[in-house]
């Protein structure tokens, strides 16, 4: 049993290293120093052009370098963004689950289909319409509560 836990921990530490690495690369690549470095490389490459007679090899150097860097950066940045996105989703789920008046339908909303999301969007559009008719702009409702309140208001107006 201990061996299994240690095995999982060592696998986890391998993934943890990659997460830390991708996060660090993402942070560094978005820094001022990285932008200055990128411009510097381009200027050095351009300055070498006359000495290389603007040859195909001169062009190939920058094309190959930028292609490799771009290819790797796409995956590193996506890894970092996926982690950040998951963390935000979990925080939002916690807020929705912890609030007494929030609709728990929204917990795990990121796993719904696009059609299901459009249906929820329609409900929130109706909720917005209900809130426009409220006297108190700070009034808050869940979808179901707002709909029931709106129906009750209509019934009272008829009577």
C-alpha positions in Angstrom: 0.0 0.0 0.0 2.8 2.4 0.9 4.5 1.5 -2.4 1.4 2.4 -4.3 1.1 5.8 -2.5 4.8 6.6 -3.2 4.4 5.5 -6.8 1.4 7.9 -7.2 3.3 10.6 -5.4 6.3 10.2 -7.7 4.0 10.3 -10.8 2.3 13.4 -9.3 5.6 15.1 -8.7 6.5 14.5 -12.4 3.3 16.2 -13.4 3.8 18.9 -10.7 7.2 19.7 -12.2 5.6 20.2 -15.6 2.9 22.4 -14.2 5.4 24.5 -12.4 7.6 24.7 -15.5 4.7 25.6 -17.8 3.5 28.2 -15.3 7.0 29.7 -15.0 7.5 29.8 -18.8 4.1 31.4 -19.3 4.9 34.1 -16.7 8.4 34.8 -18.1 7.1 34.8 -21.7 4.6 37.5 -20.9 7.2 39.7 -19.2 8.8 42.9 -20.5 12.2 41.2 -20.6 10.8 38.5 -22.9 9.4 41.1 -25.3 12.7 43.0 -25.3 14.6 39.8 -25.9 12.3 38.9 -28.9 12.8 42.3 -30.4 16.6 42.1 -29.8 16.7 38.7 -31.6 14.8 40.1 -34.6 17.1 43.2 -34.8 20.2 41.0 -34.6 18.8 38.8 -37.3 18.0 41.8 -39.5 21.5 43.3 -38.9 23.0 40.0 -40.0 21.1 40.1 -43.3 23.6 42.1 -45.3 26.5 39.9 -44.1 24.5 36.8 -45.1 23.5 38.3 -48.4 19.9 37.9 -47.4 20.3 34.2 -48.3 17.7 31.5 -48.0 19.7 30.1 -45.0 19.5 33.5 -43.3 15.7 33.4 -43.8 15.6 29.7 -42.7 17.2 30.6 -39.4 14.5 32.9 -38.2 11.7 30.8 -39.8 12.8 27.6 -38.0 13.5 29.4 -34.7 10.2 31.2 -34.6 8.3 28.1 -35.7 9.8 25.9 -33.0 9.3 28.5 -30.3 5.7 29.1 -31.3 4.9 25.4 -31.4 6.3 24.8 -27.9 4.7 28.0 -26.5 1.2 27.0 -27.6 1.3 23.9 -25.6 3.0 25.4 -22.5 0.6 28.3 -22.4 -2.4 26.1 -23.0 -1.3 23.8 -20.1 -1.1 26.8 -17.8 -4.4 28.3 -19.0 -6.2 24.9 -18.4 -5.0 24.9 -14.8 -6.0 28.5 -14.3 -9.4 27.9 -15.9 -10.1 24.9 -13.7 -9.1 26.8 -10.6 -11.5 29.6 -11.5 -14.3 27.1 -12.2 -13.8 25.5 -8.8 -13.9 28.9 -7.1 -17.1 29.8 -8.8 -18.6 26.5 -8.0 -17.8 27.0 -4.4 -19.4 30.4 -4.4 -22.6 29.1 -6.1 -22.8 26.1 -3.8 -22.2 28.2 -0.7 -24.8 30.9 -1.4 -28.3 30.0 -0.1 -30.2 31.8 -2.8 -28.0 30.7 -5.8 -29.3 28.1 -8.2 -27.3 24.9 -7.8 -27.9 24.2 -11.5 -24.9 26.3 -12.2 -22.5 24.1 -10.3 -20.5 22.2 -12.9 -22.0 24.3 -15.7 -18.7 24.0 -17.7 -19.6 20.4 -18.5 -22.9 21.3 -20.1 -23.4 21.2 -23.8 -23.7 24.4 -25.8 -27.5 23.9 -26.2 -27.9 23.5 -22.4 -25.9 26.7 -21.9 -28.2 28.6 -24.3 -31.2 27.4 -22.3 -29.7 28.7 -19.1 -28.8 32.0 -20.9 -32.5 32.4 -21.9 -33.5 31.9 -18.2 -31.1 34.6 -17.2 -32.4 36.9 -19.8 -35.9 36.4 -18.3 -34.4 37.0 -14.9 -33.1 40.3 -16.1 -36.6 41.2 -17.4 -38.1 40.3 -14.0 -35.5 42.5 -12.2 -36.3 45.5 -14.4 -39.8 45.5 -12.9 -38.5 45.4 -9.3 -38.7 48.5 -7.2 -35.6 47.6 -5.2 -32.6 47.4 -7.6 -30.7 45.3 -5.0 -33.3 42.6 -5.0 -31.8 39.2 -5.9 -33.5 36.1 -7.1 -32.8 32.6 -8.3 -34.3 31.7 -11.6 -37.1 29.7 -10.1 -37.9 32.3 -7.4 -38.0 35.1 -9.9 -40.3 33.2 -12.2 -42.6 32.3 -9.3 -42.6 35.9 -8.0 -43.4 37.2 -11.5 -46.3 34.7 -11.8 -47.7 35.7 -8.4 -47.5 39.4 -9.3 -49.5 38.7 -12.5 -52.1 36.8 -10.5 -52.4 39.7 -7.9 -52.8 42.2 -10.7 -55.7 40.2 -12.2 -57.5 40.0 -8.9 
